[in-house]
Amino acid sequence: MESSVMKLHIEIRPGEGGQDARLLVERQATVYLRYAERHHLTADIIESQSAGHG
């Protein structure tokens, strides 16, 4: 059986909205990471900024 590797890069950034926008981005990232985990996919966070930046 031949195994193929597909890589996907997803960038999520908050728009205007201050703290609310940052919280939405954090929740969306959690959704993507949980999806990957449930489907036995590897997910790596390349860069992250804390909610205090901006």
C-alpha positions as CSV (number, residue, x, y, z in Angstrom):
1,M,0.0,0.0,0.0
2,E,1.4,3.4,-1.0
3,S,1.1,6.2,1.4
4,S,0.6,9.8,0.2
5,V,1.3,13.0,2.2
6,M,-0.7,16.1,1.8
7,K,0.3,19.3,3.6
8,L,-2.1,22.1,4.3
9,H,-1.2,25.5,5.8
10,I,-4.0,27.4,7.4
11,E,-3.5,31.0,8.7
12,I,-6.1,32.4,11.0
13,R,-5.9,36.1,12.0
14,P,-8.3,38.3,13.9
15,G,-10.0,41.1,12.0
16,E,-11.3,44.3,13.5
17,G,-13.1,43.7,16.8
18,G,-10.4,43.7,19.4
19,Q,-10.7,41.1,22.1
20,D,-13.8,39.5,20.6
21,A,-12.0,38.9,17.3
22,R,-9.1,37.3,19.1
23,L,-11.4,35.0,21.0
24,L,-13.1,34.0,17.9
25,V,-9.8,33.1,16.3
26,E,-8.7,31.1,19.3
27,R,-12.0,29.1,19.2
28,Q,-11.7,28.5,15.4
29,A,-8.1,27.2,15.9
30,T,-9.3,24.9,18.6
31,V,-12.0,23.5,16.2
32,Y,-9.4,22.8,13.5
33,L,-7.0,21.1,15.9
34,R,-9.8,18.9,17.3
35,Y,-10.9,18.0,13.8
36,A,-7.3,16.9,13.0
37,E,-7.1,14.9,16.2
38,R,-10.4,13.1,15.6
39,H,-9.3,12.2,12.0
40,H,-5.8,11.0,13.1
41,L,-4.1,13.9,11.3
42,T,-1.0,15.7,12.4
43,A,-1.4,19.4,13.2
44,D,1.4,21.7,14.1
45,I,1.1,25.3,15.3
46,I,3.9,27.2,13.6
47,E,3.4,30.5,15.2
48,S,1.0,31.9,17.8
49,Q,0.5,35.2,19.6
50,S,-1.2,35.6,22.9
51,A,-4.4,37.4,23.2
52,G,-2.6,40.3,24.8
53,H,-0.9,41.4,21.6
54,G,-2.4,43.8,19.2
